[in-house]
Amino acid sequence: MTTKLAAMIDAQPAVIESLADPALTAKAADRLRGARRIWLIGTGTSRHAAELGAAALLRAGIDARWIPAVSFATTPGLLRSGDAAIVITHTGTTPYALRSRHAVLDAGLPLVTVTGPESTWPEAVRTPVVERSETYTVSYTAALTVLAQISHHLGAGGAGPDRVRAIAAQVRDVIAKPGIEEITAPERALAIVGPGAWSVTAREGALKIREGARILCEGFDAEHLLHGNAVPYHSADQLLVLQPDADDEGLTAALADAARRENIPVVTLCDQLPTTIGEILAQIPMTVRLQLLALRLATHRGQNADVAITGAWAEPDLWRLGHPS
């Protein structure tokens, strides 16, 4: 049970290292260079990648905007002259991502897709491994690596070959010693909170834990948790705090203190990261730790994380909605 998820997690160091060659992303970056605005588009896990990619491009002084694929595909008039787009779809079959791709192509605008190895699209940057578990892991960290390098080419820095290889080595260390042994399944629910980019990682980790372990789990940035979302949590729940030292305002650590005063168990996870690592790459080791946590909790609860979506949620007609005609 969940053997495919374990194999996909273990594949990540080699996959990330294989993407360190800047030539793999140079043409894609050149296609986007000079765009007045870049849209980053995705669904689910790919949406989290789009958020982090947009944040990196903004740091390079580029007008970059992430948007869910369903919103991009169903909102007329978003595209204008000077736009470009990055569509992220691990499988190349996600309906609204496909509609978004067609919209950009029909508009004659520069397009890059980040997708899997089976794609034949001419504009694609292909990641090297097909997911074998429905709880996606390696395709996400591979997409983050690609987006980090595209943003590096366009001026954000922080994702040269040596830094990508350093992250691959750190992921190898995380897999060997994840440091999650004290985290157990909550009686009721788990909340994950992180500052800045780590809030995206919190939401991605929560998605893996919901899919893989079937535990009620939510991810937040600190402000979002504070403004009402913390209210329902109590001693039957747990709070997992990511990288609180990255919060210059101290709100993330203060929330952890408040949770303890409310008798909510708190666990903190921190990675030691070089300051030269760009913000997207910095998310990868923590993402892998949360993937391993999802696997660990799934195993302890007797859940099959390789088949995440079942019953009415898996009806083919439901998944075909939004498919281009």
Rosetta blueprint (number, residue, H / E / L):
1 M L
2 T L
3 T H
4 K H
5 L H
6 A H
7 A H
8 M H
9 I H
10 D H
11 A H
12 Q H
13 P H
14 A H
15 V H
16 I H
17 E H
18 S H
19 L L
20 A L
21 D L
22 P L
23 A H
24 L H
25 T H
26 A H
27 K H
28 A H
29 A H
30 D H
31 R H
32 L H
33 R L
34 G L
35 A L
36 R L
37 R E
38 I E
39 W E
40 L E
41 I E
42 G E
43 T L
44 G L
45 T H
46 S H
47 R H
48 H H
49 A H
50 A H
51 E H
52 L H
53 G H
54 A H
55 A H
56 A H
57 L H
58 L H
59 R H
60 A L
61 G L
62 I L
63 D L
64 A E
65 R E
66 W E
67 I E
68 P E
69 A H
70 V H
71 S H
72 F H
73 A H
74 T H
75 T L
76 P L
77 G L
78 L L
79 L L
80 R L
81 S L
82 G L
83 D E
84 A E
85 A E
86 I E
87 V E
88 I E
89 T L
90 H L
91 T L
92 G L
93 T L
94 T L
95 P H
96 Y H
97 A H
98 L H
99 R H
100 S H
101 R H
102 H H
103 A H
104 V H
105 L H
106 D H
107 A L
108 G L
109 L L
110 P L
111 L E
112 V E
113 T E
114 V E
115 T E
116 G L
117 P L
118 E L
119 S L
120 T L
121 W L
122 P L
123 E L
124 A E
125 V E
126 R E
127 T L
128 P L
129 V L
130 V L
131 E L
132 R L
133 S L
134 E L
135 T L
136 Y L
137 T L
138 V H
139 S H
140 Y H
141 T H
142 A H
143 A H
144 L H
145 T H
146 V H
147 L H
148 A H
149 Q H
150 I H
151 S H
152 H H
153 H H
154 L L
155 G L
156 A L
157 G L
158 G L
159 A L
160 G L
161 P H
162 D H
163 R H
164 V H
165 R H
166 A H
167 I H
168 A H
169 A H
170 Q H
171 V H
172 R H
173 D H
174 V H
175 I H
176 A H
177 K L
178 P L
179 G L
180 I L
181 E L
182 E L
183 I L
184 T L
185 A L
186 P L
187 E L
188 R L
189 A E
190 L E
191 A E
192 I E
193 V E
194 G L
195 P L
196 G L
197 A H
198 W H
199 S H
200 V H
201 T H
202 A H
203 R H
204 E H
205 G H
206 A H
207 L H
208 K H
209 I H
210 R H
211 E H
212 G H
213 A H
214 R L
215 I L
216 L E
217 C E
218 E E
219 G E
220 F E
221 D L
222 A H
223 E H
224 H H
225 L H
226 L H
227 H H
228 G H
229 N H
230 A L
231 V L
232 P L
233 Y L
234 H L
235 S L
236 A L
237 D L
238 Q E
239 L E
240 L E
241 V E
242 L E
243 Q L
244 P H
245 D H
246 A H
247 D L
248 D L
249 E L
250 G L
251 L H
252 T H
253 A H
254 A H
255 L H
256 A H
257 D H
258 A H
259 A H
260 R H
261 R H
262 E L
263 N L
264 I L
265 P L
266 V E
267 V E
268 T E
269 L E
270 C L
271 D L
272 Q L
273 L L
274 P L
275 T L
276 T L
277 I L
278 G L
279 E H
280 I H
281 L H
282 A H
283 Q H
284 I H
285 P H
286 M H
287 T H
288 V H
289 R H
290 L H
291 Q H
292 L H
293 L H
294 A H
295 L H
296 R H
297 L H
298 A H
299 T H
300 H H
301 R H
302 G L
303 Q L
304 N L
305 A L
306 D L
307 V L
308 A L
309 I L
310 T L
311 G H
312 A H
313 W H
314 A H
315 E L
316 P H
317 D H
318 L H
319 W H
320 R H
321 L L
322 G L
323 H L
324 P L
325 S L
